[in-house]
């Protein structure tokens, strides 16, 4: 099993969510986060532009079976990408085990 952690633009969240549902990823967690990166977001107040270094993003946490990793990654990359600085990052790590709390079942079948 693999854990996918994706940090994406908040404006792309609904597109990414729909793309994940389209490929069969129906459960994941997300948070609104603030971070620092290469992109500098600007704000305009009364015609004057102000730069800030804090950038609003959405953080997704998804666990999938190994054979479903590429499908999930492609869905995120294709839906979240704009080709501009600030599109985000994806991190993939191994998951040792998963348990379904309700039944005590363990293994990759708990992801369905």
URHUPE-V950981 format. One record per residue. N is the residue number from 1. RES is the residue in one small letter. PSI is psi in whole degrees, 0 to 359 (NA if undefined). NEAR is the number of other C-alpha atoms within 10 Angstrom. Layout:
{{N | RES | PSI | NEAR} {N | RES | PSI | NEAR}}
This chain:
{{1 | x | 150 | 19} {2 | x | 145 | 18} {3 | x | 126 | 17} {4 | x | 124 | 21} {5 | x | 117 | 18} {6 | x | 134 | 22} {7 | x | 116 | 25} {8 | x | 167 | 26} {9 | x | 139 | 20} {10 | x | 327 | 17} {11 | x | 343 | 12} {12 | x | 359 | 17} {13 | x | 310 | 20} {14 | x | 323 | 12} {15 | x | 317 | 15} {16 | x | 315 | 22} {17 | x | 313 | 19} {18 | x | 320 | 16} {19 | x | 320 | 20} {20 | x | 317 | 21} {21 | x | 322 | 14} {22 | x | 327 | 11} {23 | x | 2 | 13} {24 | x | 10 | 13} {25 | x | 104 | 20} {26 | x | 358 | 13} {27 | x | 128 | 14} {28 | x | 164 | 13} {29 | x | 154 | 10} {30 | x | 155 | 14} {31 | x | 151 | 11} {32 | x | 129 | 12} {33 | x | 161 | 14} {34 | x | 137 | 13} {35 | x | 180 | 10} {36 | x | 142 | 12} {37 | x | 195 | 13} {38 | x | 336 | 9} {39 | x | 140 | 15} {40 | x | 114 | 14} {41 | x | 138 | 15} {42 | x | 149 | 14} {43 | x | 142 | 11} {44 | x | 127 | 9} {45 | x | 117 | 8} {46 | x | 44 | 5} {47 | x | 359 | 7} {48 | x | 130 | 8} {49 | x | 131 | 11} {50 | x | 134 | 10} {51 | x | 145 | 10} {52 | x | 154 | 12} {53 | x | 353 | 14} {54 | x | 124 | 15} {55 | x | 128 | 18} {56 | x | 130 | 17} {57 | x | 172 | 23} {58 | x | 134 | 18} {59 | x | 123 | 21} {60 | x | 139 | 19} {61 | x | 118 | 16} {62 | x | 134 | 17} {63 | x | 128 | 24} {64 | x | 161 | 21} {65 | x | 153 | 15} {66 | x | 319 | 13} {67 | x | 353 | 10} {68 | x | 3 | 15} {69 | x | 307 | 16} {70 | x | 320 | 11} {71 | x | 316 | 14} {72 | x | 315 | 20} {73 | x | 316 | 17} {74 | x | 321 | 14} {75 | x | 315 | 20} {76 | x | 311 | 22} {77 | x | 314 | 18} {78 | x | 324 | 12} {79 | x | 327 | 19} {80 | x | 342 | 25} {81 | x | 136 | 16} {82 | x | 347 | 12} {83 | x | 6 | 7} {84 | x | 160 | 8} {85 | x | 136 | 11} {86 | x | 6 | 18} {87 | x | 333 | 17} {88 | x | 191 | 18} {89 | x | 155 | 13} {90 | x | 134 | 15} {91 | x | 139 | 11} {92 | x | 132 | 14} {93 | x | 162 | 11} {94 | x | 145 | 11} {95 | x | 125 | 15} {96 | x | 314 | 8} {97 | x | 155 | 11} {98 | x | 144 | 16} {99 | x | 141 | 14} {100 | x | 117 | 13} {101 | x | 317 | 9} {102 | x | 317 | 6} {103 | x | 345 | 8} {104 | x | 1 | 9} {105 | x | 148 | 12} {106 | x | 161 | 13} {107 | x | 185 | 13} {108 | x | 341 | 17} {109 | x | 345 | 11} {110 | x | 347 | 14} {111 | x | 350 | 16} {112 | x | NA | 10}}
